[in-house]
Amino acid sequence: MEREVMTDILNSNEAKTLRLYFFEHGWEERSCNHCDSQFLTKPRNETATCGHSDCSQLEFLDRPKRRRFLTAIDLASQFNDFFSNIGYEKVNSVGVINKTGSTLFTGTAGQIFDNIIFNEEKIDIRPKFVAQPVIRLQGRSFVGKKEGFSTSFVNIALEQLNPTIEEHIGHIDNWINFMSKIGLFMGEVTIGLVKDSPDWGDINLDAITAKVYYGGLEIGVINWFVRIPQKSRSPLFMSDISFGLERMVWVANKSRSYFDIIGPLNYSLNDEHKLMDSYRTAALMTLSGVKPGYKDRGSKLRALIKDVTDTEERIDEKLITYYIKWWKNFAEFPASDAETVKTVVDEANRNTNIVIQNKLGAPESISLNLDPSEYVDKIIDSGMSFERIREFLSETKRGNKS
């Protein structure tokens, strides 16, 4: 996302109050020696850059590593316990199929308030916390090429509607205390205050945003949304503190790769990051009830499964099951485990059979929704030359090995 220049919202009383909070808690302002933007950090932090990926390296990877590996499930449990104990209300995540805004999938934890914002349901002002699975396919081109990117992840977040600016700052203070508790030191953090105007469904929201970086990696955002439009009542305000669970675990562990956190480790060690991501997001979509198709969500799922289809190798059902189990730590889903596995396997088989059909000119009357071995048997039964089929399969096998 492009960084915004200072505008009126950053000179508002709320922005001044927010900046004063950081200054009173020992933060200081510096100028990035790469982009000249202003950022906040602790005096003991020796960095001269703001933390944005254009300006910084992943410095946290050079820091001492933890003795005991922190898993995402460990951190999620600590998140739950910490905020439950200080009076926040735990709420269930919403489905990743977005039914209210204009996006295909839920992309941020703040969408737990979609019905209040879009349908003007009764306003609930109690502060809440949530672990929200999200899908953001716009980062797909970076997966496997740039560390820290995946098309699905979990937002761990604090959310409140119509808080005062003082309540918003209280949430920030609690979040900083939580970060310190899990071993993320403020001396490694940089914060950039910017104006943001994200599209959220059919409306544009204005926000004072604090982008939080840890050792050169963006790990979350702290949003103070102002004047969220409403048709029949006064505009809403919202405090939204939303961090990527997997990125937080990565910076806590300082392991070689972001995908070490996502697992399984043997795939990550082989740098099969794009394959891991495609399986993982396909499992989340399918669990959520998405079926392969030619448009909208179905086309997105179809593309992900095509990424992991190999005409020689069978789809990895164990990897599908691995990610099913992982996602079910954070939400309940409409599709069963068996339905999810079958949907992905059937689509992968279909992809393989389409390749065979196109290469051999096999009869279109033969169903593509078969196991490839059965599909080949059906082609043989149709009267096509056995030697031609055998030659094609042999060439495919040699090509995959080369």
VMD Tcl script that draws the C-alpha trace (Angstrom):
set ca {
  {0.00 0.00 0.00}
  {1.32 3.47 -0.85}
  {2.38 5.63 2.04}
  {0.40 8.83 2.39}
  {1.71 12.35 2.95}
  {0.79 14.32 6.07}
  {-2.72 15.73 5.70}
  {-5.29 17.46 7.91}
  {-6.30 14.30 9.73}
  {-2.72 13.94 11.00}
  {-2.92 17.45 12.43}
  {-6.20 16.78 14.23}
  {-6.58 16.83 18.00}
  {-6.82 13.01 17.97}
  {-3.50 12.71 16.12}
  {-1.86 15.14 18.52}
  {-3.17 13.13 21.49}
  {-1.85 9.94 19.94}
  {1.60 11.40 19.32}
  {1.69 12.79 22.84}
  {1.06 9.29 24.22}
  {4.15 7.93 22.46}
  {6.35 10.87 23.48}
  {5.26 10.57 27.12}
  {6.18 6.87 27.04}
  {9.74 7.41 25.90}
  {9.40 7.23 22.12}
  {11.25 9.72 19.94}
  {10.84 10.89 16.37}
  {13.47 10.33 13.69}
  {13.78 10.87 9.97}
  {14.40 7.84 7.76}
  {17.73 8.15 5.97}
  {16.27 6.37 2.95}
  {12.85 7.95 2.33}
  {13.00 10.97 4.69}
  {9.69 10.03 6.33}
  {9.24 10.59 10.06}
  {8.96 7.58 12.36}
  {8.81 6.81 16.06}
  {11.17 4.52 17.93}
  {12.80 4.04 21.33}
  {16.11 5.86 21.97}
  {18.01 2.58 22.37}
  {17.06 1.48 18.86}
  {20.07 2.21 16.64}
  {18.15 2.04 13.38}
  {18.21 4.95 10.94}
  {15.40 3.60 8.73}
  {11.64 3.61 9.18}
  {11.08 -0.14 8.85}
  {9.24 -0.08 5.52}
  {10.42 -2.84 3.17}
  {11.68 -0.26 0.64}
  {13.99 1.18 3.27}
  {14.98 -1.69 5.55}
  {16.31 -5.21 5.57}
  {14.94 -7.93 7.85}
  {17.28 -6.98 10.67}
  {15.42 -9.09 13.22}
  {16.82 -12.26 11.61}
  {20.27 -11.32 12.91}
  {19.10 -11.09 16.53}
  {19.57 -13.95 19.05}
  {16.99 -16.71 18.66}
  {14.66 -18.08 21.32}
  {15.65 -21.20 23.21}
  {12.15 -22.62 22.97}
  {10.31 -22.36 19.65}
  {7.04 -20.44 19.92}
  {4.25 -21.91 17.78}
  {1.34 -19.98 16.36}
  {-1.00 -21.98 18.58}
  {1.11 -21.04 21.63}
  {0.93 -17.34 20.78}
  {-2.81 -17.50 20.03}
  {-3.37 -19.09 23.43}
  {-1.35 -16.37 25.16}
  {-3.32 -13.74 23.21}
  {-6.58 -15.29 24.42}
  {-5.49 -15.49 28.05}
  {-3.95 -12.00 28.21}
  {-6.94 -10.10 26.88}
  {-9.56 -12.25 28.58}
  {-7.89 -11.51 31.91}
  {-8.01 -7.74 31.45}
  {-11.68 -7.60 30.51}
  {-11.93 -7.77 26.72}
  {-14.80 -9.76 25.24}
  {-13.77 -12.71 23.07}
  {-15.79 -12.97 19.86}
  {-15.88 -15.67 17.22}
  {-14.33 -15.02 13.84}
  {-16.60 -14.41 10.87}
  {-16.54 -16.61 7.78}
  {-13.91 -15.89 5.14}
  {-16.66 -15.71 2.50}
  {-17.54 -12.04 2.69}
  {-21.32 -11.62 2.45}
  {-21.61 -7.92 3.29}
  {-18.94 -5.80 1.56}
  {-17.81 -5.84 -2.04}
  {-14.72 -8.05 -1.57}
  {-14.88 -11.79 -2.24}
  {-13.18 -12.75 1.01}
  {-12.81 -11.40 4.53}
  {-9.50 -9.55 4.56}
  {-9.29 -8.00 8.02}
  {-10.48 -8.61 11.58}
  {-12.45 -5.35 11.64}
  {-15.04 -7.04 9.42}
  {-16.57 -8.56 12.55}
  {-18.46 -5.23 12.56}
  {-19.68 -5.42 8.95}
  {-23.33 -5.91 9.87}
  {-23.23 -2.90 12.16}
  {-21.43 -0.74 9.61}
  {-23.28 -1.79 6.44}
  {-26.69 -2.88 7.76}
  {-26.80 -0.41 10.66}
  {-27.50 -3.05 13.26}
  {-27.40 -2.06 16.95}
  {-24.03 -0.61 17.97}
  {-22.07 -2.64 20.51}
  {-19.35 -0.52 22.12}
  {-17.74 -3.21 24.28}
  {-14.03 -3.74 23.45}
  {-13.43 -7.11 21.80}
  {-10.63 -9.39 20.71}
  {-10.67 -11.92 17.90}
  {-8.42 -14.33 15.99}
  {-9.70 -13.95 12.42}
  {-8.63 -16.09 9.44}
  {-8.32 -13.85 6.38}
  {-7.53 -14.21 2.68}
  {-5.64 -11.57 0.70}
  {-4.91 -12.81 -2.79}
  {-3.36 -9.52 -3.92}
  {-0.07 -10.67 -2.37}
  {0.03 -13.90 -4.35}
  {2.70 -12.72 -6.78}
  {5.10 -12.17 -3.86}
  {4.67 -15.64 -2.33}
  {7.87 -17.63 -2.62}
  {9.75 -14.57 -3.87}
  {9.54 -12.19 -0.93}
  {9.64 -13.45 2.66}
  {6.70 -12.77 4.92}
  {3.95 -13.05 2.30}
  {1.14 -15.58 2.24}
  {-2.33 -15.39 0.73}
  {-4.01 -16.49 3.96}
  {-3.17 -15.86 7.58}
  {-4.73 -15.04 10.96}
  {-5.37 -11.51 12.16}
  {-5.20 -11.24 15.94}
  {-6.94 -8.02 16.81}
  {-8.52 -5.69 19.33}
  {-11.68 -3.99 18.07}
  {-14.05 -1.38 19.50}
  {-16.78 0.78 18.00}
  {-17.26 4.38 19.09}
  {-14.45 4.55 21.62}
  {-12.98 7.81 22.83}
  {-9.46 8.60 21.67}
  {-8.37 7.90 25.24}
  {-9.89 4.41 25.07}
  {-8.10 3.83 21.76}
  {-4.82 4.79 23.38}
  {-5.62 2.44 26.26}
  {-5.92 -0.40 23.74}
  {-2.54 0.56 22.27}
  {-0.99 0.49 25.73}
  {-2.46 -2.96 26.42}
  {-1.20 -4.23 23.06}
  {2.33 -2.97 23.73}
  {2.26 -4.75 27.09}
  {1.17 -7.94 25.34}
  {3.98 -7.67 22.80}
  {6.51 -7.27 25.59}
  {5.05 -10.27 27.42}
  {5.63 -12.57 24.44}
  {9.21 -11.38 23.99}
  {8.91 -8.67 21.33}
  {11.04 -5.82 22.60}
  {10.04 -2.23 21.98}
  {13.68 -1.41 21.24}
  {13.24 -3.30 17.94}
  {10.02 -1.51 16.95}
  {9.50 1.43 14.61}
  {6.15 3.11 14.02}
  {5.06 5.27 11.11}
  {2.02 7.52 11.57}
  {0.18 7.96 8.27}
  {-3.21 8.84 6.90}
  {-4.93 5.85 5.34}
  {-8.12 5.66 3.28}
  {-8.85 1.97 2.69}
  {-11.76 0.77 0.57}
  {-14.14 -1.20 2.75}
  {-17.01 -2.56 0.75}
  {-18.75 0.34 -0.93}
  {-17.37 3.02 1.38}
  {-14.03 4.72 1.90}
  {-12.79 5.02 5.45}
  {-10.41 7.67 6.72}
  {-8.00 6.61 9.43}
  {-5.05 7.74 11.46}
  {-2.88 4.67 11.07}
  {0.20 3.64 13.00}
  {2.10 1.07 10.95}
  {4.13 -1.11 13.25}
  {7.43 -2.64 12.10}
  {9.65 -5.05 13.99}
  {13.26 -5.21 12.87}
  {12.33 -4.26 9.31}
  {9.11 -6.29 8.95}
  {5.60 -4.82 9.07}
  {3.74 -6.87 11.66}
  {0.54 -4.90 12.14}
  {-1.45 -1.71 11.99}
  {-3.17 0.43 14.62}
  {-6.14 2.23 13.07}
  {-8.27 5.04 14.43}
  {-11.14 5.18 11.92}
  {-13.00 8.47 11.88}
  {-16.49 9.28 10.62}
  {-17.48 5.92 9.12}
  {-20.53 6.91 7.01}
  {-24.00 5.81 8.11}
  {-27.30 6.50 6.33}
  {-29.68 6.91 9.26}
  {-27.44 7.77 12.21}
  {-24.28 9.61 13.15}
  {-20.98 8.44 11.66}
  {-19.08 5.79 13.61}
  {-15.57 5.74 15.01}
  {-13.55 2.57 15.39}
  {-10.42 1.41 17.13}
  {-8.79 -1.39 15.16}
  {-5.49 -2.92 16.29}
  {-4.77 -5.75 13.88}
  {-1.58 -7.85 13.67}
  {-0.59 -10.86 11.60}
  {-0.28 -13.87 13.91}
  {2.21 -15.70 11.71}
  {4.43 -12.64 11.27}
  {4.46 -12.05 15.02}
  {5.48 -15.67 15.61}
  {8.17 -15.34 12.94}
  {9.77 -12.27 14.52}
  {9.50 -13.85 17.98}
  {11.36 -16.98 16.81}
  {13.64 -15.30 14.24}
  {13.68 -18.53 12.24}
  {15.17 -18.66 8.74}
  {11.88 -18.44 6.86}
  {8.35 -17.17 7.43}
  {7.15 -20.52 6.11}
  {8.88 -22.32 8.99}
  {5.99 -20.92 11.03}
  {3.33 -22.09 8.60}
  {4.78 -25.59 8.27}
  {5.20 -28.45 7.73}
  {8.89 -27.83 8.33}
  {10.15 -30.39 5.78}
  {8.34 -28.47 2.99}
  {9.72 -25.15 4.21}
  {13.27 -26.50 4.32}
  {12.87 -27.47 0.66}
  {11.71 -23.91 -0.14}
  {8.35 -25.17 -1.41}
  {6.74 -21.98 -0.23}
  {4.36 -21.29 -3.10}
  {3.11 -24.87 -3.00}
  {2.57 -24.65 0.78}
  {0.67 -21.39 0.40}
  {-1.57 -22.73 -2.38}
  {-2.48 -25.84 -0.38}
  {-3.08 -23.79 2.75}
  {-5.35 -21.18 1.17}
  {-7.16 -23.80 -0.93}
  {-7.89 -25.74 2.27}
  {-9.28 -22.59 3.95}
  {-11.46 -21.71 0.97}
  {-12.80 -25.24 0.61}
  {-13.48 -25.63 4.34}
  {-15.46 -22.40 4.07}
  {-17.71 -23.85 1.38}
  {-16.10 -22.56 -1.82}
  {-16.34 -24.91 -4.80}
  {-14.11 -24.75 -7.90}
  {-15.74 -22.78 -10.71}
  {-15.24 -20.35 -13.55}
  {-15.90 -17.03 -11.79}
  {-15.56 -15.18 -8.51}
  {-14.45 -17.31 -5.53}
  {-14.63 -20.55 -7.49}
  {-12.14 -19.30 -10.06}
  {-9.73 -18.25 -7.30}
  {-9.90 -21.71 -5.74}
  {-9.51 -23.37 -9.14}
  {-6.32 -21.35 -9.79}
  {-4.81 -22.33 -6.43}
  {-5.46 -26.03 -6.98}
  {-4.04 -25.79 -10.50}
  {-0.83 -24.49 -8.90}
  {-0.38 -27.74 -6.96}
  {-1.51 -30.15 -9.69}
  {1.19 -32.36 -11.20}
  {0.26 -34.79 -13.96}
  {2.71 -37.33 -12.55}
  {2.31 -36.78 -8.79}
  {-0.91 -37.33 -6.90}
  {-2.28 -34.48 -4.83}
  {-0.90 -34.57 -1.27}
  {-3.93 -35.47 0.85}
  {-1.84 -35.43 4.02}
  {-0.89 -31.81 3.40}
  {-4.54 -30.87 2.87}
  {-5.39 -32.58 6.16}
  {-2.49 -30.80 7.89}
  {-3.90 -27.40 6.98}
  {-7.49 -28.40 7.74}
  {-6.37 -29.22 11.28}
  {-4.44 -25.94 11.49}
  {-7.35 -23.71 10.42}
  {-9.77 -25.44 12.77}
  {-7.79 -24.02 15.69}
  {-9.31 -20.63 14.81}
  {-12.80 -21.15 13.41}
  {-15.68 -23.49 12.72}
  {-16.40 -24.28 9.09}
  {-19.40 -25.53 7.09}
  {-17.55 -28.20 5.08}
  {-16.35 -31.43 6.71}
  {-12.76 -32.63 6.58}
  {-13.71 -35.40 4.15}
  {-15.63 -32.99 1.87}
  {-12.68 -30.60 1.84}
  {-10.16 -33.28 0.89}
  {-12.48 -34.70 -1.78}
  {-13.12 -31.28 -3.35}
  {-9.41 -30.50 -3.69}
  {-8.51 -34.01 -4.91}
  {-11.36 -34.09 -7.46}
  {-10.32 -30.71 -8.87}
  {-6.68 -31.78 -9.11}
  {-7.76 -34.95 -10.91}
  {-9.85 -32.85 -13.26}
  {-6.79 -30.68 -14.05}
  {-4.68 -33.76 -14.82}
  {-7.41 -35.28 -17.01}
  {-7.79 -32.03 -18.97}
  {-4.07 -32.17 -19.83}
  {-4.43 -35.79 -20.96}
  {-7.56 -35.00 -22.95}
  {-5.98 -32.03 -24.72}
  {-2.75 -33.86 -25.56}
  {-4.40 -37.04 -26.82}
  {-7.63 -35.63 -28.22}
  {-9.57 -37.98 -25.96}
  {-13.35 -38.14 -26.38}
  {-15.16 -35.32 -24.56}
  {-17.85 -37.79 -23.57}
  {-15.53 -39.33 -20.97}
  {-16.02 -37.65 -17.59}
  {-13.10 -35.57 -16.34}
  {-14.19 -36.15 -12.75}
  {-12.37 -39.45 -12.43}
  {-9.15 -40.62 -10.88}
  {-6.54 -40.19 -13.68}
  {-5.82 -43.93 -13.72}
  {-9.50 -44.66 -14.27}
  {-9.66 -41.88 -16.87}
  {-6.82 -43.50 -18.86}
  {-8.60 -46.86 -18.69}
  {-11.73 -45.21 -20.10}
  {-9.69 -43.75 -22.99}
  {-8.28 -47.19 -23.75}
  {-11.82 -48.64 -23.68}
  {-12.90 -45.94 -26.17}
  {-10.64 -47.54 -28.81}
  {-7.81 -44.99 -28.90}
  {-4.40 -46.44 -29.79}
  {-2.89 -48.10 -26.72}
  {0.66 -47.43 -27.95}
  {-0.12 -43.74 -28.45}
  {-1.46 -43.48 -24.90}
  {1.52 -45.37 -23.53}
  {3.98 -43.16 -25.40}
  {2.32 -39.99 -24.11}
  {2.37 -41.17 -20.48}
  {6.00 -42.23 -20.79}
  {6.99 -38.83 -22.20}
  {5.10 -37.09 -19.41}
  {6.92 -39.16 -16.80}
  {10.32 -38.43 -18.34}
  {9.49 -34.73 -18.59}
  {8.57 -34.49 -14.91}
  {11.82 -36.20 -13.89}
  {14.05 -33.95 -16.00}
}
mol new
graphics top color blue
foreach p $ca { graphics top sphere $p radius 0.5 }
foreach p [lrange $ca 0 end-1] q [lrange $ca 1 end] { graphics top cylinder $p $q radius 0.2 }
display resetview
